[in-house]
Amino acid sequence: MAEPPSPTPSDTPSVGGGPVQEGPNTSPTSMHAENETTMDEKMDGRSEADGTKTADADPEAPNVDHLNQENDDAHGTDFKDMAEEGHEGAGSPERDVLPTEPDVGSARVKLSPEVETAYETTLQDEYNPATWAKLVQSLKEHEIANARPLYEYVLSRFPTASAFWKQYADCEISAGNMDQARDIFSRCLLLCLDTNLWRSYLKFMKLSNAEHSAESIHELKVAFEFLLDNIGDDINAGPLWLEYIQFLQREDNSALLFAAETPEMESSAQMTAIRRAYQAAVIIPSYSLEHLWREYEQFENSVSKQLAKPLLNELQPKHAMARSVYRERRKKLEGIDFEYLAIPPGHNKALFAKEKQQANAWKQLRSWEKSNPQGLEPAQFEKRVNLCFDQSLMYLYRDPEVWFEYYQWYIHRGAKKEALDVLSRAQAALPDCILFHFQAAELLYSEGENAAARKVFEVLIDRLIKSCADGVVCEAPDGKNKLSLCWVQYMKLVRKMEGQAAARKIFMRARKCAHVTHHIYSASALLEYNVDKNTQVARNIFELGLKKHLAEPEYVCSYVDFLEGLNDDRNARALFERALPVVPEPALSKFWDRYVNFEETFGFKKSIEAVKIRRNAALHGEETPPNSEIVRLTKRFGYGDLYPCTETQLYHLVRTHQSTFLEQGFDVSVLRRLGVDPLAQISQAQKASTTVKSEILPAQPSSAATAVAESAYRALVEFTKMLPAIHAVKPPFPPVDLVINILSSGDDHKRELNASGKGENRKRKATDTMENSKPAKASAPNHRPPPNDIFRMRQKAQQQ
């Protein structure tokens, strides 16, 4: 039988309704996800799932054959056939879209109320990992025929959850459904290179190859080699290497695996295969590294003590390096949660801190692996880094940053074909993130594959149009914005590839689409003006867009910007007048500000004053303009990042007029250079205000308590407004505890606060004054000095 082929985009099936796995020979993998194995056990130097001990453990390790003796009964299957059968129908277009709920039919009726409740919980709280784990756990005790639809439902949402796949496959194997189990493995193995999942696959292979025949033994050897080729570099892969070596050492397998003309040649071939396996295993930084080295020493000494020494000495430096790398690798893995589900980031506020911590931990591990700490050869080094990236994607499958970093890794190495495969996988994992589609089209264009680049946009636009037509996103601005952005980028790309005429054809197609925004008109007009220097055509396109989008201030302002660039103030002023009567009221204030700014740039005294009067009358009537007008004046009399006020004053304006500041679009580079982020400060202030108010006000207060609490809250708010900006306070700083004590004691001790502000050297004197002025009963518990204060005694001695 032939060896399993290297997986390609067409060889790797999709996972339920999940994406099709594409790319190189290694796929997303987990270092361990099985519930029985904990990270604490491995950090102590022992992996319960491995069944082996590290260098600090007892040198007598249990026999791997004994640990897996239940797996030794086997009957045969071909992994190549398994992968091909699993691919049939799995990658069909119907399975590309993840279902919102399973088509469980009558199967749900036969499940327990516990499962029903867990399933309903996932519909209500779909971004909570605990609800999904509870649902999968509740399926464990049910018949697989009834639980199968719900397994498919869960795995369509989490196609990289190796623990869920393992439980699903184990249930099928326990029920004797070998064909279903084979289909499951063909869908998940190359997507989830997890050691526990692959051990389950090895058990399945042994059960499927129970007959002790040449064909069965060869199938097991192929399965072992395929397994080690994919996850042999995993930190938990030590027991798999040991099991493979013991498989090669079995006497009843020797004649079938190493058939030769003479027994001596057969024995020599066996020794060579075993030595090769040992030499590969003892330079991989795994938990079983020391145990493997001891076994290798015993093997070489049992073959020939004379040859053992030079062979071991030759390999010793590489093994020592692997041992050093193992210690560092283990430290890097300590902060990683291997039971973490690939929840889309940013959806569950309770997981924000966890998401950030996990992303940083994996990023540090990837950076470390990319530094090649072991000094590996290029092929082995690339394989190790790919494994690390794929392991990251097991848990950060919905994080676009990891996918883009993976893409950049290949681009940096000049492997554009592999980089394109990563982009294809990213598109399937994140269909809503069209960034990867654009980058794929750009990469294809740079390689001269214009037809393929066109196809990327055509497929994406067809999908978005269908979604809008089906009502999936037609009500949401995000759906229209994505579609419009696709048309804009498509026009730009076609203009570079095929020229002006082809780009105009794309624009004509975009105009006929019912779900686009005004952006396609401005983009096409500016493309005509900037690239083809055709001013009249650009004007005509802008005017064409006004027929549909005159009431949209963003589009009118983009046309005004174009006219300003041509110094055509006359037509720009006429455009303002045309748009003012139809601009919606919520956007009127910002539109008037744009008109005033235009007149202040191009107009004269009379026209400027006339527009200002009209603006005030339209927005405020007879009322006095609000104080936020100072923000507009600050913007008007500024230039770039120069403003007619100090940085402290500008920061005060930002805090006082938050919404106006954001609307005016200030350049805050000056504040950022000082380490102050106004937007972050605003967010923190709002959050702190909400927290303080919720803590001060009781849950069910009386009317009197409510009045007191609200009064205190208002007082605190006014007090915080009086405080200066952080960067405006200069040292020396007063003691914080002293300030709080004086504030809480009233106005009788302001002199102490003034005295303490002269520096830290006055702290003890200020404290003494405060203690003497307070009753002994109040100050004794906290501020009375010890009876034998050496510091005070030295001071008195110096004064005398």
N, C-alpha and C positions, 0 to 999 in steps of 0.2 A: 504493500500500500504506500502511496505517496505521502510525503510529509505535509503537514498543514501549510497552506500558502500564507504568505505574509498578507495581513489584512489591508485592503484598499477601500476607497469609498464605496465601491460596488460590492465588496465582500462583507462589509459590516452591516448587519441589519439594524433597523431601528428598534427602539425599546417601546413597546406598546404604542402609545400615541406620541412618543418622544422623538427626539432628533436622530438622524442617521449618523453613526459614528464614522468619521473620516479621518485620514491622516496616516502617520507613520505606524510602525509596527507596535508601538506601545500606546496604550490608551489610558484614560483616567483611571487611577488606581488608588486604593486605600491601603494604608499600612496595617490597620486592623479595625474591624468594625463589629466583630462578634461580641455579644453581650457578656459571654463567659470570660473573656480576656480583658483585663483592666490595665490601664496605663501604669498604675501604681506597682503592680506585680512586675512589669517590665523594667520600670525604673529601679526596682530592687535587684535587678540582675537576673530575673527569671521570668520567662514567658510561659504561662500555664498552657496556652495553646501550642507553643513550640515543643514543650516536653523536654527542654534542654536547659542547661545552666550556663552562665557566663563565667568570666575568669575568676570572679570572686566567689563562685559557688563551689559546691562539692565536685571534685574532678570526676567522680563516678556518675555519669549521666545515664538515664534509662535508655533502653534500646528502642529505636524508633519503630522497628517492626512490631514490638510488643504494644506500643502506643496505638498503632494503626492496624492491629491484627484483625479487627472486624472488617477492614477494607480489603483483605487479601482475596476474598472470594469474588471472582470477576467473570463477566462474559462480554463480548466484543462489539465495539462500534468504531466508526471512522470519523474523526473530528472534522475532516474535510467535508464529508457528506453531511455531518451535523450542521456545520456553518452554512452550507449551501441550502439545505432544507429550511433552516431558520430564516434565511434571507428571502425565500419565496414569499411574496405577499407582505413581508414585514416593512419593506421600504416604499410601499405604495403611497401615492399622494394622500389617500384618505387618512393615513395614520400620522400625517405631519402635524395636524392640529390637535393640541391637547384637549381632551374632553373636560367639561366642567363638572360632570358627575357620571358615574358608571352606568352602563346599560345593563343593569343586573337582572332585570326581568323578574321572573318568579323566584330566583335564587335568594333574594333578600328575604322573602317570606319565611324561608327555612332557617334563617339565622336567628341568633338569640337577641333578646332586647338590648343586651350589653353592646352588641355589634351595631345594632340599629342606632343606639344613642351615640356611639362613637362616630359613626358615619355622619349623622346629622351635625355633630360638633365640628367636623372638618368642613362642612359647607358654611357654617356660621363663622368659624375662626380658621380660615385656610392658611394663615401665615403663622400659626403656632405649632412648632415642632412636636410639642407634647401630645397634641390631639392626633396627629398622624401616627406617632409611635404607639399610642393607646389603641388605635384602630387595628394596626397590624398585630399587636400583641393579642388582641381579642380574637383574631382569626386563627390563632394557633391551634385551638382545641376543636375546630370545626372541620367537617369533611371538605376536602379540597374542591370537590365538584361545586359545592355551594359558595366557598370562599374565593374561588378563582376570579370572578368578575371584580370583586373588591380589590384583590391583589393587583389586577390590571389597572384599576382606577388609581391606586396609590402610586404605582410605578410609572404611570403616565405623567404624574406630577413631579416625581423624584426619580428620574432615570439613572441617577448615579448613587442611589441609596443601596450600597452593597449588602447591608444587613437584611434589608427587605427582600432583595433578590435571593439571598441565601435561604431565608425562611421559606420563601415561595418554592424554590427548587427542592429543598429538603422535604417539604410536604408532598410534592409530586412523587419523589423517590420513595417515600414511606408508603404511599398509596400504590406503588408499583406502576405508576404512569411514566414509563421510561421515555416514551416519545415526547410527552409534554415537557419532561425534565430536559431532554436534549434541546428542545426548542427554546426553553428558558436560558440555558447556558449559551446557546448560539446568539442570543440577543444581548446578553449582559457581560460576558467574559471580557471582550475587548473594550467594553465601556467602563467596567469596574475591575481594575486589576488589583483586587484585594486578596490578601493571602488566605483569609478564612473562606472567602467565596471560592477561590481556586482549589483549596483543600476539599471542599464539597464536590467540586468538579472531578477531582482525582478519585474521590470515593465513588462517584458515579461511573467513571471509566473502569474502575476495578470490578464493580458490579456488572458492568456491561461486557466485560472480557473475562469471565470466570473460567472458560475453557483454557487449559494449559496447552495451547497450540502456538505454532510459530507466528501465525497471523495475530493472535491476541497479544502475545508478548511484544511483538513489533508495534502494535497499536499503543500499548502502554509506554513503550520507550518513546514513541513519537509524542505522546501526550506529556510525558515528563519534560522532554526537550522544549516543547512548545511552551509549557508552563514556566520553565526556568528562563527561557529567552525573553519572556515578558515581565516576570516579577522576580527574577533571580537576584536583582540588585536591591530589593526591598530589605529594610532592616529586620523584618520578621521572616525572611526567607530561609534562615538557617535549617530548620527541620525539613524543608522541602529538598534541600541539597542532600541532607543526610538520608532521607528516604530514597532519593534517586540513586545514591551511591550503594545503599544496601540492596536496591533492586538489581544493580549491576553485579553485585557480589554473590547473589544467590546462585548456587551450583546448578539448580534445575533450569535456570535461565541462560546459563553460559552457552550451552550447545545451540540454543535457538537464536541467541543474539550475536554470537561470535563464531558462527560456523566456519571452519577452516579445514584444510586438507589433513593436518596433523594436530594432535592434542597440544603440542608445544606452541604452534601458531595460534591456536584458539586461546590458550592461556595468556600468550603475549598480547593478543588483541584485547582481552579482558583487562589485563593489568594497565595497558595504555589508556583505555577508556576510563577506568577508575581514577588513575593518576590525573588525567586531564580534568575530571570533575572536581577532585580535591583541590587542585591548583587554582581552579576558577573560584571555588568557594572560600578559600582561606584569605583572599584579598578583597572580599566584600565586607564592608563594615556592618555587621549584623549582630544581633544579640547572642548568637551561637558561635561567634568567631573563635573563641578560645577552645571550645569543645571540638570544633572542626579541625583546628590545628593539632590538638593532641591526637585525634583520630588519624590524621594524615601522617604524623610522626610514627605512630604504631604501624600504619600500613607500609610505609617505606622501609622501616626496620624489619618487618616480617618478610618483605620481598628480598632485600639485600642490604645488609648493614654497611657494606662497602660503598654502595651507590647512594645510600640514604643521606649520609653527611653532606656530600657536595650538592645534592638536590635541595636539601633543607636549607643549607647556607645560601644558596642562590635565591631562594624564595623568601628568606627571612626579612630582608629590608622591605619588601612590598607588604609582607604581613604586618610588620611593625608600623608602617605607615597606615595601613588599614585599621589597626588597633587604635592609633591616635585619632584618626578621623572618626572612628566609631564613637569615642567618648564625646567628641564635639557634636556629632550628629545626634546623639541621644539627648544632649542638652537642648539642642535646637527644637527637638520634638516635644519637650516637656510642656510647653504652653499651648499645644494643639489638642483640640477636642475631636477625637476620632468617631464620636457619635453625633456630630453636628450635621444637621440636615441642610441641604442647599436651598434654603428659603431665599426668595428674591430680596436683596438688601433694600433697606429703607421702608419696608412695609409694616414692620412690627417695632413700635417705639421701645418696647421692653427689651428688644434684642440689639438696640443700637450699639451699646457698649460691647456686647459680645461679638457682634459683627466686626467692629473695628479691631478688637483684640485678635480675633482669628485671622483677619486679613493681614494684620501686621506680622503675626507669627509666621504665617505662610510666606509672606514677602521676605522676611529675614532668612528663612530656610532656602528660598529660591536664590536669593543673592549669594548666600554662602555656597550653594552647589555650583552656581555659575562661576565662582572663583576657582573652581577645580582644586580643592584643597588636597586631594590625593595624587595629583599629577598624572591623571589618566591619559591614555592615548586618545586621539581625537574621536574615534568611533565610539569607544566606551564612555568617554566624557559626554558626548552628545546624548547617548542612551540614558546616562544617569540623570542629566538635566531634564530630558523629556519626561522621565519617570516622575521627577519632582513636580514639574508643571502639571502633569496629568493627575497626580495625587492632589494638588491644590484644587483642581477643577472638580474633584470628587465632592468637595465641601463648599467651593465658591463657584459653582456651575453657572450661577446667574449674575456673576460679577464681571462686568465688561472690562474692567481694568486688567484682570488676570489674563483674559483672552488676548487683549491687545499686547500685553507684555510677552506672551507666548509668540505672537506673530512677529514682534520686533526681534525676538531671539533668533528666529530663523532668517529674517531679513538681514540682520547683522552678520550672519554667517554665509550669506549669499545663497541660501536655499529657498528660492522663491516658490518652487513647486510645493514644498512642505508648508511655507507660509500661507499659500493660497488654500491648502487643505485646512489649516487652522482657522482661517477666515470662514470657510464653508461650515465647519463645525460650530463656530461662534454664531453664524447666522441661524443655524438650526436651534441652538440653545437659547438665543435671545432674538426671536423674530421681530420684536418691537424695536430693537436697537438697530436702526438702519445705517448707522455709522459703518458697520462691517460690510454691508453691501456696497457702499460708496468706495471704501478702501479696496475691496476686491475688484471692482470695476477699474479703479485707477491702476491697480497692479497689473491687470490684464492689458490695459492700454499701454503701459510702459513696456510690456513684453511683446507688443505688436499684435495682440489677439483682439482686434477691434470687434469682431462679431461676437466673441464671448463676453466682452465688456458690455456691448449693447444688450445681450441676453439677460445679464444681471439686472439691468434697469427694467427691461420689459416684464420679466417675471415679477419683480417687486411691485411695479406699478399695477399690473393686473391683479395682484393679491390685494393691494390697498383699495383699488376701485371696487373690487368684489365685496370687501368688508364694508365700505361705505354704502354700497347699493343694498347690502343685506341688513343695513341698519345697525351694524355692530358698533361703528364709531362715528356714524354720520352726525350724531348730535353733539359729539365732543370736538372742541376745536383741535385737540391733539391729532385726531385722525386726518382732518383736512390739512393741517400744517405739515404732516409727514408726506402726504401725497403731493402737496405743492412743492415741498423741498425736493422731492424726487424728480419732479418735472424740471425744476431749476437746475439741479446738478446734471440731469440728463442733457439739457440744452448745452450747458457748458462743455461737457465731455464730447458731445457730437460736434460742437463747433471746432474743438481741437483736432478731432479725428477726421472729419469729413468736410468741414468748411461751413460757409455762411448759409448756403441753400438748405443743407441738411438740418442745421439748427433751426431755421425758420419753419421747417416742416414739423419739427418737434413742438415748437411753440403753437402752431396751428392745431395740432392734436390736443395740447394742453388746454387751449381755449375752449374746446368743445366738451371738455370734462366738466361734469356738473358739480364736482366736489373740490374745486380748487379755490384758492384765495387770490388776493390782488398781487401777491408776490411774483407770479409768473409774468405779469405785464412789466413791472419795474425791472425784473431781472433781464427780460428779453430786450427792453429798451436800452438798458445800460450796456448790455452785450453788444448791441449794434453801435453804440456811441464809443465805447472804450476800445473795442477790438477792430471794428470796421470803420470807425471815425465818421459814421453816417448820422449827422445830427437830425436831419429831417425825418428819417425813418424812426429814430428814437422818439421824436416829438409825436409822430403819428401813433406809435404804440401807447405812449402815455395817454394821449387823448382817447384812444380806443378803450383803455382801462377805466377812464372816468365815467363812461356810460354805465358801468356796473358798480363802481367803487367810489363815487364822488363823496358819499357820506362817511367814508372811512378816513379819519385824519392821518393815519400812518401812510396810506397811499398818497394822499394829497401832499403830505410833507416830503415824501420821496420825490415827487414831481417838482416841488418847490426847490429842493436841493439841486436837482438837475438844472432848473432854470437859473438858479443863483450861480452855478458853475459857468453858465453861458453869459452871465451879467445881464440877463433878460429880466430886469426888475419889473418892467411894465406888465408882462404876461404873468409873472409870479404874483403881483398884486391883484391882478384880475382873477387869478385862480383862488386866492384867499377869499375874495368877495363872492365868488361862485359857490364855494364850499360852506361858508359860514351859515347860511340859512338851513342847511340839511345836516350839519354835524350834530350827532346826538348829545344831549345835555351832559351826561357824565364826562364826556371828553372835551367839552366846550372850553373849560378853563385852560387846559393844556394847549389847545389849539389857538386860543387868543394869545397866550404867552409866546407861541411860535410866531404869530403875526407881529406882535410888538417887537420881538427880537429882529425880525426881518426889517421892519421900518427903522429900527435904531441902527441897522447896518447900512441900508440903502437909501433911507429917506432923509428928509430935512425937518426943521423945527416944526413947521405946521402939520406935516403929515404924521410926525411922531406924536405930537400932542393930540391930534384928532383920534388916532387909533387908541391911545391910552384912555381918553375920555369915553370912547365907545366901549372899550373893554370894561372899565369900572361900572359903567351903566348897565352893561349886559350881565355882569357877574354879581355886582353888589347893590345896584340901584342907588338909592339915596343913603345907604348905610356907609359907614367908614370902612375902608379896606382892612382886613385882619392883619395882625402883626406878622403873619407869615410872608407878607410882601417884602420884608427885609431879605428873605432868602433869595427872591427873584432879583432884587437889586444887587445883592452880593454876586450873583451869577452874571448879571449884566455888566457890572464894572470890573469884573475879573477877566483874566485872559489865560487860557490853558490851565495850568495848576497854580496860577498867581491870583490871590484874592485880596480885596481891600480891607483886610482885618488880620489880626494875629491868629496864630494857630489855635491858641486857647479859645479865642472868641469864636472861631469857626467850629471848633468842637462843641462849644456851647450851643451854637445854632443847630448843629446836627442833632443834639439831644432834645432840644426844645421843639423843633419842627421836623419830626421824623418823616412824615408822609410827603411834605413839600420838598424836603431834601431829596427823596428818592425820585419824585416826579421831575425835578429840575436836572437830574443826572449830573451831579457834581463830580469833578475829578478829585478824589480824596488821596492822591498819591502822597501829598505832603503829610497827611496824618498817618498813613501807612508807614512812611519812613521813620516816624517816631515810635512805631510799634503799636499804634492804636488803630483798631479796625472799627469804624463807626457802626457798621452793620452788625458786627458781633456784639458790640457794646449795647446796641439797641435790643438785640435778642436777649442778652443776658439780663438787662434791666427789666424787660417785660416779664421774663421767667421769674426773676427774683421778686418782682412786685406781686405776681400771682401767688407765689409760694408763701410770701410773708402774710398776705391777706388771708389765705386759706388757713394759716397756722394761728393767726390772731383771732379770727372769728370762730366761735364755737359752733358745733354741728347743729344744736337745737338751743339757741340762747334765749334768755328772757329779753323783754323789751329794754330793760335797764342795762343789762349786760351788752346787748347789741349796741346801744347808744355809746357806752363807754369804749367798746372795742373799735367801733367805727371812728370815734373821735381820736383814739390813740393811733389808729392807722393813718388818718389824715395828717396828724401831727408828724408822724414818721415820714410820710411822703414829702411834706413841706421841708422837713429837716434835711432829707437827702438831696432835695433840689438846691439847698443852700450850700452843700458841700462842693468844693472845687474839683476840677478834673484831676485824675490820678497823677498825670505827668506835671501838673501845675504845682503840686506840693513839693517843696524843697526841704532837704534836711537842715538841721536836726529834727527828728520826729519825736513827738511826745509819747510817753508810754501808753499803750492801748488800754491796759487794765485800769490805769489811773484815770484816763479820760472817761471810761465807762462808769467808774464809781462816782466821779464828780457829776456826770450828767444825770445819773439816777438819784443823786442826793439833793439836787435842786440848784439854786443860784447862789448859795451861801459860800461856795468854795471855788469861785471862778479865779480867785487869785492864785490858788494852788495850780490850776491848769496853766495860767500864764507863766508862773514860775517854772513849771516843769518843761515848758516849751523851749527853754534855753539849752537843752541838751541832756544827754544821758547822765552827765556828772551831777545833775541836780536831782536825780531820781530819789535818792535816799532822803535828802533833805525835804523834798516835797512830801514824801511819805510820812516823815516824822511830823511835819506840820499838820498833816491831815489826821494823824493818830492823836495828837495832842488836842485837836479841836473837837474830836468825836468823843462821845461817852465811852468809858472803858468797856462797858458791856457789849457795845456794837463792834468795837475794833479789836478786842482781845482775841477772838477766835482766828482772825485772819491776818492781822497786821502787827501784833505785838512781837518784838524781837526776842530772841532767846536771852536768858539772864546773863550768860557769859558770851557776849558778842565780841569777838576778838577785834573785828574791824572798828567797832565803836571805841574799844579800849585804846587802840592805837591812835585814833583821832584825838581823844582826850589827852593822851600823852604828848602828842605833837603840839597841841594848843598850849599845854603847860610849859 
